[in-house]
């Protein structure tokens, strides 16, 4: 499954659904539109956060950032969630979208259906899109316990939803057929 690495607190804000726009200098490749991508929090925990927020962004995110920082809940060096990449536009109306100003032309990737995993999955990140090879092709049973594609144990009934002829993990979006 593909993954993208983010510095904190951005990784948490994306996985929690607070920041539904990703700004990049390059266009989202068409092959990723509609795809679920894992959100990886970079391992650079020794550095202080450098956050430049507008007043609107501060109102939307300050409580979450403060709470996570005070309680030391930010994960580093781990996959913390997933999100669907749904579109790529310029000058999106979201408070999180960077606007076009020559010569810089930011692309606003529109994100949807975020999932914040209940447990982080330790992983070393990379730049751009990268493959996380530890997502299982099919769920596995180990010691009588079912493990999903994301290698999280399926413990809660609401973690997996029935979608007709297949099941879908609410955390990673992985599917398997009945």
MDTraj code that builds the backbone (N, CA, C; nanometers):
import mdtraj as md
import numpy as np

residues = "UNK UNK UNK UNK UNK UNK UNK UNK UNK UNK UNK UNK UNK UNK UNK UNK UNK UNK UNK UNK UNK UNK UNK UNK UNK UNK UNK UNK UNK UNK UNK UNK UNK UNK UNK UNK UNK UNK UNK UNK UNK UNK UNK UNK UNK UNK UNK UNK UNK UNK UNK UNK UNK UNK UNK UNK UNK UNK UNK UNK UNK UNK UNK UNK UNK UNK UNK UNK UNK UNK UNK UNK UNK UNK UNK UNK UNK UNK UNK UNK UNK UNK UNK UNK UNK UNK UNK UNK UNK UNK UNK UNK UNK UNK UNK UNK UNK UNK UNK UNK UNK UNK UNK UNK UNK UNK UNK UNK UNK UNK UNK UNK UNK UNK UNK UNK UNK UNK UNK UNK UNK UNK UNK UNK UNK UNK UNK UNK UNK UNK UNK UNK UNK UNK UNK UNK UNK UNK UNK UNK UNK UNK UNK UNK UNK UNK UNK UNK UNK UNK UNK UNK UNK UNK UNK UNK UNK UNK UNK UNK UNK UNK UNK UNK UNK UNK UNK UNK UNK UNK UNK UNK UNK UNK UNK UNK UNK UNK".split()
xyz = np.array([
    [0.0850, -0.1171, 0.0000],
    [0.0000, 0.0000, 0.0000],
    [0.0899, 0.1238, 0.0000],
    [0.0492, 0.2284, -0.0686],
    [0.1282, 0.3509, -0.0762],
    [0.1153, 0.4307, 0.0535],
    [0.2203, 0.5048, 0.0848],
    [0.2229, 0.5874, 0.2047],
    [0.2867, 0.7218, 0.1714],
    [0.2537, 0.8229, 0.2513],
    [0.3151, 0.9556, 0.2433],
    [0.3614, 0.9944, 0.3826],
    [0.4794, 1.0517, 0.3917],
    [0.5326, 1.0950, 0.5211],
    [0.5062, 1.2429, 0.5432],
    [0.4708, 1.2765, 0.6659],
    [0.4436, 1.4133, 0.7074],
    [0.5173, 1.4400, 0.8369],
    [0.5571, 1.5629, 0.8579],
    [0.6086, 1.6025, 0.9888],
    [0.4894, 1.6227, 1.0812],
    [0.5135, 1.6062, 1.2096],
    [0.4091, 1.6377, 1.3066],
    [0.4084, 1.7884, 1.3267],
    [0.2974, 1.8536, 1.3515],
    [0.1670, 1.7973, 1.3805],
    [0.0812, 1.7726, 1.2564],
    [0.1395, 1.7966, 1.1376],
    [0.0608, 1.7837, 1.0146],
    [0.0088, 1.6422, 0.9940],
    [0.0901, 1.5414, 1.0251],
    [0.0457, 1.4026, 1.0087],
    [-0.0806, 1.3779, 1.0908],
    [-0.0789, 1.4225, 1.2143],
    [-0.1955, 1.4007, 1.3001],
    [-0.3169, 1.4777, 1.2477],
    [-0.2965, 1.6021, 1.2070],
    [-0.4081, 1.6834, 1.1577],
    [-0.4714, 1.6229, 1.0321],
    [-0.3905, 1.5624, 0.9450],
    [-0.4442, 1.4981, 0.8249],
    [-0.5182, 1.3699, 0.8627],
    [-0.4552, 1.2846, 0.9431],
    [-0.5162, 1.1558, 0.9795],
    [-0.6429, 1.1735, 1.0631],
    [-0.6483, 1.2818, 1.1404],
    [-0.7662, 1.3075, 1.2234],
    [-0.8768, 1.3791, 1.1473],
    [-0.8496, 1.4209, 1.0232],
    [-0.9514, 1.4855, 0.9412],
    [-0.9659, 1.6342, 0.9641],
    [-0.8748, 1.6937, 1.0368],
    [-0.8806, 1.8379, 1.0633],
    [-0.8270, 1.9161, 0.9439],
    [-0.7273, 1.8616, 0.8779],
    [-0.6643, 1.9268, 0.7617],
    [-0.6941, 1.8437, 0.6359],
    [-0.7989, 1.8799, 0.5600],
    [-0.8393, 1.8002, 0.4443],
    [-0.7706, 1.8387, 0.3128],
    [-0.6685, 1.9206, 0.3206],
    [-0.5948, 1.9642, 0.2013],
    [-0.4464, 1.9428, 0.2258],
    [-0.3784, 1.8883, 0.1256],
    [-0.2335, 1.8762, 0.1285],
    [-0.1788, 1.9654, 0.0184],
    [-0.0836, 2.0509, 0.0511],
    [-0.0247, 2.1430, -0.0463],
    [0.1109, 2.0886, -0.0914],
    [0.1257, 2.0737, -0.2207],
    [0.2523, 2.0255, -0.2768],
    [0.2865, 2.1098, -0.3990],
    [0.4132, 2.1092, -0.4366],
    [0.4565, 2.1843, -0.5542],
    [0.4376, 2.1020, -0.6809],
    [0.3946, 1.9802, -0.6673],
    [0.3735, 1.8918, -0.7816],
    [0.2319, 1.8374, -0.7791],
    [0.1832, 1.8105, -0.8990],
    [0.0461, 1.7638, -0.9165],
    [0.0310, 1.6196, -0.8665],
    [-0.0827, 1.5914, -0.8055],
    [-0.1133, 1.4554, -0.7619],
    [-0.1222, 1.3661, -0.8856],
    [-0.0416, 1.2611, -0.8927],
    [-0.0516, 1.1707, -1.0081],
    [-0.1918, 1.1108, -1.0186],
    [-0.2433, 1.1056, -1.1393],
    [-0.3792, 1.0560, -1.1642],
    [-0.4032, 0.9177, -1.1041],
    [-0.3009, 0.8331, -1.1067],
    [-0.3190, 0.6958, -1.0591],
    [-0.3499, 0.6886, -0.9093],
    [-0.3270, 0.7980, -0.8360],
    [-0.3555, 0.7970, -0.6927],
    [-0.4921, 0.8554, -0.6583],
    [-0.5566, 0.9192, -0.7550],
    [-0.6902, 0.9738, -0.7285],
    [-0.7862, 0.8599, -0.6959],
    [-0.8573, 0.8770, -0.5861],
    [-0.9513, 0.7747, -0.5416],
    [-0.8864, 0.6633, -0.4608],
    [-0.7547, 0.6700, -0.4438],
    [-0.6832, 0.5656, -0.3704],
    [-0.6663, 0.6036, -0.2227],
    [-0.6681, 0.5028, -0.1376],
    [-0.6388, 0.5228, 0.0041],
    [-0.4876, 0.5145, 0.0215],
    [-0.4319, 0.6097, 0.0979],
    [-0.2885, 0.6192, 0.1211],
    [-0.2645, 0.6230, 0.2720],
    [-0.1610, 0.5556, 0.3152],
    [-0.1252, 0.5557, 0.4571],
    [-0.0585, 0.6878, 0.4945],
    [-0.0845, 0.7351, 0.6151],
    [-0.0230, 0.8576, 0.6656],
    [0.0865, 0.8187, 0.7639],
    [0.2092, 0.8577, 0.7319],
    [0.3257, 0.8266, 0.8136],
    [0.3738, 0.9541, 0.8829],
    [0.3944, 0.9458, 1.0135],
    [0.4506, 1.0574, 1.0900],
    [0.6015, 1.0402, 1.0944],
    [0.6745, 1.1393, 1.0435],
    [0.8208, 1.1336, 1.0396],
    [0.8788, 1.1141, 1.1798],
    [0.9994, 1.0655, 1.1827],
    [1.0639, 1.0370, 1.3102],
    [1.1417, 1.1521, 1.3701],
    [1.1284, 1.2728, 1.3184],
    [1.2082, 1.3872, 1.3662],
    [1.1481, 1.4497, 1.4919],
    [1.1469, 1.3754, 1.6023],
    [1.0851, 1.4259, 1.7238],
    [1.1741, 1.5184, 1.8048],
    [1.3020, 1.5222, 1.7746],
    [1.3906, 1.6063, 1.8525],
    [1.3802, 1.7537, 1.8176],
    [1.3205, 1.7853, 1.7055],
    [1.3103, 1.9241, 1.6618],
    [1.1785, 1.9844, 1.7080],
    [1.1815, 2.1123, 1.7363],
    [1.0581, 2.1807, 1.7738],
    [0.9692, 2.1970, 1.6519],
    [0.8394, 2.1995, 1.6779],
    [0.7440, 2.2209, 1.5694],
    [0.7615, 2.3612, 1.5152],
    [0.7589, 2.3732, 1.3854],
    [0.7602, 2.5041, 1.3221],
    [0.6261, 2.5180, 1.2531],
    [0.5388, 2.5960, 1.3140],
    [0.4025, 2.6059, 1.2646],
    [0.3698, 2.7517, 1.2343],
    [0.3365, 2.7782, 1.1114],
    [0.2880, 2.9101, 1.0715],
    [0.1431, 2.8930, 1.0296],
    [0.0524, 2.9327, 1.1160],
    [-0.0896, 2.9160, 1.0883],
    [-0.1583, 3.0504, 1.0757],
    [-0.2598, 3.0538, 0.9905],
    [-0.3450, 3.1720, 0.9842],
    [-0.4359, 3.1684, 1.1078],
    [-0.5070, 3.2770, 1.1324],
    [-0.5993, 3.2806, 1.2459],
    [-0.7060, 3.1716, 1.2337],
    [-0.7592, 3.1520, 1.1134],
    [-0.8616, 3.0492, 1.0914],
    [-0.8067, 2.9094, 1.1180],
    [-0.6856, 2.8844, 1.0698],
    [-0.6240, 2.7540, 1.0910],
    [-0.5958, 2.7322, 1.2395],
    [-0.5520, 2.8371, 1.3065],
    [-0.5240, 2.8272, 1.4498],
    [-0.6508, 2.7899, 1.5262],
    [-0.7629, 2.8538, 1.4924],
    [-0.8897, 2.8207, 1.5572],
    [-0.9292, 2.6759, 1.5316],
    [-0.9057, 2.6276, 1.4112],
    [-0.9445, 2.4914, 1.3743],
    [-0.8563, 2.3851, 1.4389],
    [-0.7296, 2.4173, 1.4623],
    [-0.6352, 2.3137, 1.5042],
    [-0.5709, 2.3330, 1.6408],
    [-0.5774, 2.4512, 1.6988],
    [-0.4991, 2.4785, 1.8198],
    [-0.5322, 2.3839, 1.9349],
    [-0.6608, 2.3613, 1.9585],
    [-0.6998, 2.2732, 2.0685],
    [-0.6422, 2.1343, 2.0524],
    [-0.6480, 2.0814, 1.9321],
    [-0.5972, 1.9474, 1.9046],
    [-0.4458, 1.9426, 1.9186],
    [-0.3770, 2.0399, 1.8586],
    [-0.2310, 2.0427, 1.8671],
    [-0.1871, 2.0564, 2.0123],
    [-0.2495, 2.1470, 2.0866],
    [-0.2128, 2.1685, 2.2268],
    [-0.2346, 2.0425, 2.3087],
    [-0.3507, 1.9812, 2.2936],
    [-0.3829, 1.8607, 2.3697],
    [-0.2847, 1.7486, 2.3390],
    [-0.2566, 1.7268, 2.2124],
    [-0.1645, 1.6199, 2.1736],
    [-0.0231, 1.6472, 2.2250],
    [0.0204, 1.7729, 2.2169],
    [0.1556, 1.8071, 2.2617],
    [0.1681, 1.7971, 2.4138],
    [0.0702, 1.8489, 2.4869],
    [0.0744, 1.8452, 2.6332],
    [0.0746, 1.7012, 2.6838],
    [-0.0086, 1.6181, 2.6241],
    [-0.0184, 1.4780, 2.6667],
    [0.0848, 1.3881, 2.6004],
    [0.1733, 1.4480, 2.5212],
    [0.2791, 1.3749, 2.4507],
    [0.2228, 1.2575, 2.3705],
    [0.1132, 1.2843, 2.3006],
    [0.0467, 1.1818, 2.2211],
    [0.0876, 1.1813, 2.0750],
    [0.1705, 1.2752, 2.0320],
    [0.2128, 1.2735, 1.8922],
    [0.3032, 1.1528, 1.8706],
    [0.2721, 1.0779, 1.7676],
    [0.3534, 0.9629, 1.7313],
    [0.4606, 1.0076, 1.6325],
    [0.5766, 0.9461, 1.6397],
    [0.6861, 0.9735, 1.5482],
    [0.7393, 0.8415, 1.4956],
    [0.7778, 0.8400, 1.3676],
    [0.8333, 0.7190, 1.3086],
    [0.7319, 0.6065, 1.3009],
    [0.6084, 0.6418, 1.2644],
    [0.5019, 0.5407, 1.2599],
    [0.3930, 0.5798, 1.1614],
    [0.3245, 0.4791, 1.1118],
    [0.2048, 0.5012, 1.0307],
    [0.0908, 0.5187, 1.1290],
    [0.0218, 0.6320, 1.1185],
    [-0.0801, 0.6631, 1.2192],
    [-0.2220, 0.6619, 1.1641],
    [-0.2368, 0.6498, 1.0328],
    [-0.3706, 0.6511, 0.9758],
    [-0.3671, 0.6379, 0.8250],
    [-0.4807, 0.6679, 0.7654],
    [-0.4904, 0.6648, 0.6197],
    [-0.5943, 0.7665, 0.5747],
    [-0.5884, 0.7987, 0.4473],
    [-0.6806, 0.8971, 0.3896],
    [-0.6959, 0.8669, 0.2411],
    [-0.8079, 0.9054, 0.1834],
    [-0.8278, 0.8899, 0.0392],
    [-0.7862, 1.0184, -0.0312],
    [-0.7147, 1.0037, -0.1416],
    [-0.6767, 1.1160, -0.2266],
    [-0.7879, 1.1302, -0.3305],
    [-0.8657, 1.2382, -0.3248],
    [-0.9819, 1.2454, -0.4135],
    [-0.9696, 1.3439, -0.5296],
    [-0.8840, 1.4458, -0.5163],
    [-0.8738, 1.5427, -0.6260],
    [-0.7457, 1.6245, -0.6111],
    [-0.7129, 1.6976, -0.7158],
    [-0.5985, 1.7881, -0.7163],
    [-0.6422, 1.9147, -0.7889],
    [-0.6394, 2.0278, -0.7175],
    [-0.6858, 2.1535, -0.7749],
    [-0.5861, 2.2649, -0.7422],
    [-0.6123, 2.3806, -0.7963],
    [-0.5345, 2.5008, -0.7643],
    [-0.6320, 2.6013, -0.7049],
    [-0.5902, 2.6690, -0.5996],
    [-0.6708, 2.7718, -0.5320],
    [-0.8007, 2.7174, -0.4718],
    [-0.7909, 2.6056, -0.4007],
    [-0.9070, 2.5498, -0.3305],
    [-0.9529, 2.6511, -0.2258],
    [-1.0801, 2.6496, -0.1908],
    [-1.1356, 2.7468, -0.0964],
    [-1.1100, 2.7127, 0.0508],
    [-1.0568, 2.5970, 0.0791],
    [-1.0295, 2.5562, 0.2163],
    [-0.9320, 2.6519, 0.2851],
    [-0.9457, 2.6655, 0.4155],
    [-0.8515, 2.7483, 0.4920],
    [-0.7116, 2.6876, 0.4913],
    [-0.7004, 2.5598, 0.4569],
    [-0.5714, 2.4920, 0.4554],
    [-0.5011, 2.4994, 0.3203],
    [-0.5665, 2.5526, 0.2200],
    [-0.5097, 2.5563, 0.0852],
    [-0.4185, 2.6771, 0.0673],
    [-0.2985, 2.6514, 0.0159],
    [-0.2100, 2.7604, -0.0235],
    [-0.2567, 2.8081, -0.1593],
    [-0.2520, 2.9391, -0.1798],
    [-0.3022, 2.9971, -0.3044],
    [-0.1892, 3.0218, -0.4042],
    [-0.2277, 3.0299, -0.5283],
    [-0.1333, 3.0533, -0.6376],
    [-0.0784, 3.1955, -0.6314],
    [0.0528, 3.2043, -0.6343],
    [0.1177, 3.3345, -0.6482],
    [0.2490, 3.3109, -0.7230],
    [0.2624, 3.3709, -0.8420],
    [0.3795, 3.3454, -0.9258],
    [0.5099, 3.3727, -0.8517],
    [0.6157, 3.2980, -0.8764],
    [0.6239, 3.1855, -0.9689],
    [0.5810, 3.0527, -0.9038],
    [0.5556, 3.0541, -0.7734],
    [0.5171, 2.9314, -0.7036],
    [0.3732, 2.8948, -0.7346],
    [0.3510, 2.7704, -0.7705],
    [0.2180, 2.7245, -0.8067],
    [0.1831, 2.6027, -0.7219],
    [0.1268, 2.6248, -0.6036],
    [0.0956, 2.5088, -0.5197],
    [-0.0262, 2.4318, -0.5707],
    [-0.0154, 2.3010, -0.5632],
    [-0.1282, 2.2154, -0.5956],
    [-0.1937, 2.1760, -0.4641],
    [-0.3247, 2.1844, -0.4595],
    [-0.4004, 2.1489, -0.3400],
    [-0.4604, 2.0105, -0.3611],
    [-0.4067, 1.9128, -0.2899],
    [-0.4596, 1.7776, -0.2972],
    [-0.5767, 1.7694, -0.2006],
    [-0.6909, 1.7264, -0.2499],
    [-0.8107, 1.7174, -0.1675],
    [-0.8167, 1.5771, -0.1060],
    [-0.8264, 1.5732, 0.0263],
    [-0.8261, 1.4480, 0.1017],
    [-0.9641, 1.4222, 0.1605],
    [-1.0004, 1.2963, 0.1740],
    [-1.1320, 1.2616, 0.2293],
    [-1.1249, 1.1304, 0.3063],
    [-1.2273, 1.1056, 0.3840],
    [-1.2436, 0.9814, 0.4595],
    [-1.1194, 0.9430, 0.5403],
    [-1.0739, 1.0342, 0.6262],
    [-0.9554, 1.0039, 0.7070],
    [-0.9846, 0.8969, 0.8118],
    [-0.8830, 0.8193, 0.8416],
    [-0.8919, 0.7187, 0.9473],
    [-0.7679, 0.7343, 1.0348],
    [-0.7885, 0.7594, 1.1625],
    [-0.6795, 0.7650, 1.2597],
    [-0.6722, 0.6269, 1.3247],
    [-0.5620, 0.5569, 1.3058],
    [-0.5496, 0.4212, 1.3583],
    [-0.5509, 0.4231, 1.5110],
    [-0.6085, 0.3208, 1.5716],
    [-0.6111, 0.3146, 1.7176],
    [-0.4730, 0.2872, 1.7756],
    [-0.3860, 0.2258, 1.6953],
    [-0.2494, 0.1985, 1.7380],
    [-0.1552, 0.2323, 1.6226],
    [-0.0434, 0.3018, 1.6511],
    [0.0516, 0.3320, 1.5437],
    [0.1248, 0.2062, 1.4987],
    [0.1685, 0.2074, 1.3729],
    [0.2469, 0.0973, 1.3172],
    [0.3875, 0.1515, 1.2923],
    [0.4864, 0.1114, 1.3718],
    [0.6224, 0.1635, 1.3534],
    [0.6727, 0.1403, 1.2111],
    [0.7290, 0.2452, 1.1527],
    [0.7815, 0.2352, 1.0159],
    [0.8757, 0.3509, 0.9892],
    [0.9732, 0.3258, 0.9049],
    [1.0645, 0.4308, 0.8613],
    [1.0091, 0.4883, 0.7318],
    [0.9979, 0.6190, 0.7227],
    [0.9381, 0.6830, 0.6059],
    [1.0371, 0.7145, 0.4963],
    [0.9835, 0.7714, 0.3900],
    [1.0625, 0.8136, 0.2743],
    [0.9965, 0.9370, 0.2155],
    [1.0612, 0.9970, 0.1173],
    [1.0025, 1.1111, 0.0499],
    [0.9096, 1.0652, -0.0613],
    [0.8160, 1.1518, -0.0976],
    [0.7179, 1.1261, -0.2022],
    [0.6321, 1.0060, -0.1635],
    [0.5640, 0.9436, -0.2621],
    [0.4877, 0.8235, -0.2346],
    [0.5848, 0.7068, -0.2218],
    [0.5621, 0.6227, -0.1255],
    [0.6463, 0.5058, -0.1077],
    [0.5607, 0.3859, -0.0679],
    [0.6136, 0.2681, -0.0961],
    [0.5410, 0.1451, -0.0648],
    [0.5676, 0.1028, 0.0783],
    [0.4594, 0.0741, 0.1484],
    [0.4723, 0.0124, 0.2799],
    [0.4462, -0.1355, 0.2578],
    [0.5513, -0.2168, 0.2580],
    [0.5381, -0.3569, 0.2191],
    [0.4697, -0.4457, 0.3226],
    [0.4530, -0.3965, 0.4445],
    [0.4005, -0.4818, 0.5498],
    [0.2491, -0.4882, 0.5556],
    [0.1827, -0.4251, 0.4592],
    [0.0378, -0.4416, 0.4521],
    [0.0133, -0.5787, 0.3908],
    [-0.0643, -0.6587, 0.4558],
    [-0.0886, -0.7954, 0.4116],
    [-0.1741, -0.7983, 0.2849],
    [-0.1444, -0.8901, 0.1961],
    [-0.2265, -0.9060, 0.0766],
    [-0.3650, -0.9556, 0.1162],
    [-0.3699, -1.0418, 0.2143],
    [-0.4957, -1.0947, 0.2686],
    [-0.4822, -1.0977, 0.4208],
    [-0.5927, -1.0865, 0.4918],
    [-0.5855, -1.0987, 0.6373],
    [-0.5277, -1.2351, 0.6764],
    [-0.4599, -1.2393, 0.7902],
    [-0.3989, -1.3624, 0.8386],
    [-0.4516, -1.3955, 0.9771],
    [-0.4500, -1.5221, 1.0084],
    [-0.4846, -1.5638, 1.1428],
    [-0.3567, -1.6115, 1.2104],
    [-0.3278, -1.5543, 1.3273],
    [-0.2097, -1.5923, 1.4050],
    [-0.2552, -1.6206, 1.5474],
    [-0.2230, -1.7376, 1.5962],
    [-0.2597, -1.7769, 1.7325],
    [-0.4074, -1.7560, 1.7607],
    [-0.4918, -1.7886, 1.6635],
    [-0.6362, -1.7787, 1.6813],
    [-0.6914, -1.6377, 1.6716],
    [-0.6069, -1.5416, 1.6353],
    [-0.6509, -1.4021, 1.6243],
    [-0.6383, -1.3569, 1.4790],
    [-0.7408, -1.2881, 1.4265],
    [-0.7390, -1.2394, 1.2892],
    [-0.6667, -1.1056, 1.2822],
    [-0.5727, -1.0940, 1.1883],
    [-0.5001, -0.9696, 1.1657],
    [-0.5379, -0.9162, 1.0293],
    [-0.5701, -0.7869, 1.0246],
    [-0.6113, -0.7210, 0.9011],
    [-0.4910, -0.6955, 0.8108],
    [-0.5175, -0.6371, 0.6943],
    [-0.4127, -0.5971, 0.6001],
    [-0.3098, -0.5066, 0.6672],
    [-0.3579, -0.4176, 0.7559],
    [-0.2694, -0.3210, 0.8213],
    [-0.1958, -0.3831, 0.9390],
    [-0.2130, -0.5106, 0.9589],
    [-0.1507, -0.5890, 1.0639],
    [-0.2002, -0.5507, 1.2033],
    [-0.3144, -0.4826, 1.2092],
    [-0.3764, -0.4584, 1.3387],
    [-0.4684, -0.5758, 1.3677],
    [-0.4684, -0.6235, 1.4913],
    [-0.5598, -0.7331, 1.5227],
    [-0.7044, -0.6858, 1.5146],
    [-0.7889, -0.7687, 1.4555],
    [-0.9309, -0.7350, 1.4453],
    [-0.9944, -0.7754, 1.5777],
    [-1.0041, -0.6775, 1.6689],
    [-1.0552, -0.7034, 1.8028],
    [-1.1962, -0.6494, 1.8200],
    [-1.2251, -0.5402, 1.7547],
    [-1.3548, -0.4762, 1.7717],
    [-1.4448, -0.5110, 1.6542],
    [-1.5697, -0.5381, 1.6850],
    [-1.6655, -0.5745, 1.5807],
    [-1.6817, -0.4622, 1.4785],
    [-1.6727, -0.3364, 1.5248],
    [-1.6924, -0.2239, 1.4336],
    [-1.5676, -0.1899, 1.3520],
    [-1.4559, -0.2624, 1.3722],
    [-1.3359, -0.2360, 1.2935],
    [-1.3557, -0.2808, 1.1490],
    [-1.4339, -0.3861, 1.1295],
    [-1.4576, -0.4406, 0.9969],
    [-1.6049, -0.4226, 0.9634],
    [-1.6320, -0.3729, 0.8440],
    [-1.7715, -0.3601, 0.8025],
    [-1.7978, -0.4494, 0.6826],
    [-1.9159, -0.5052, 0.6807],
    [-1.9566, -0.5930, 0.5719],
    [-2.0069, -0.5068, 0.4568],
    [-1.9550, -0.5340, 0.3371],
    [-1.9909, -0.4551, 0.2191],
    [-2.0495, -0.5452, 0.1105],
    [-2.1447, -0.6313, 0.1476],
    [-2.2038, -0.7224, 0.0494],
    [-2.1216, -0.8483, 0.0373],
    [-2.0405, -0.8581, -0.0689],
    [-1.9614, -0.9800, -0.0884],
    [-1.8179, -0.9672, -0.0361],
    [-1.7868, -0.8589, 0.0355],
    [-1.6537, -0.8461, 0.0941],
    [-1.6604, -0.7695, 0.2263],
    [-1.5516, -0.7761, 0.3012],
    [-1.5357, -0.7014, 0.4251],
    [-1.4351, -0.5900, 0.4001],
    [-1.4467, -0.4822, 0.4755],
    [-1.3526, -0.3704, 0.4625],
    [-1.3096, -0.3252, 0.6011],
    [-1.1790, -0.3068, 0.6188],
    [-1.1246, -0.2570, 0.7449],
    [-1.1495, -0.1069, 0.7532],
    [-1.2041, -0.0630, 0.8633],
    [-1.2314, 0.0797, 0.8807],
    [-1.1037, 0.1599, 0.9056],
    [-0.9940, 0.0936, 0.9374],
    [-0.8695, 0.1644, 0.9654],
    [-0.7848, 0.1847, 0.8405],
    [-0.7609, 0.0768, 0.7668],
    [-0.6709, 0.0901, 0.6515],
    [-0.7430, 0.0871, 0.5175],
    [-0.8723, 0.0513, 0.5179],
    [-0.9461, 0.0437, 0.3929],
    [-0.9231, -0.0865, 0.3179],
    [-0.8430, -0.1784, 0.3782],
    [-0.8155, -0.3061, 0.3152],
    [-0.9426, -0.3888, 0.3015],
    [-0.9525, -0.4648, 0.1919],
    [-1.0712, -0.5453, 0.1642],
    [-1.0352, -0.6911, 0.1484],
    [-1.1250, -0.7777, 0.1884],
    [-1.1135, -0.9195, 0.1596],
    [-1.2520, -0.9764, 0.1380],
    [-1.2564, -1.0793, 0.0530],
    [-1.3844, -1.1334, 0.0084],
    [-1.4311, -1.2458, 0.0980],
    [-1.5622, -1.2555, 0.1110],
    [-1.6235, -1.3572, 0.1970],
    [-1.6058, -1.4953, 0.1370],
])
top = md.Topology()
chain = top.add_chain()
for i, resn in enumerate(residues, 1):
    res = top.add_residue(resn, chain, resSeq=i)
    for name in ("N", "CA", "C"):
        top.add_atom(name, md.element.get_by_symbol(name[0]), res)
traj = md.Trajectory(xyz[None], top)
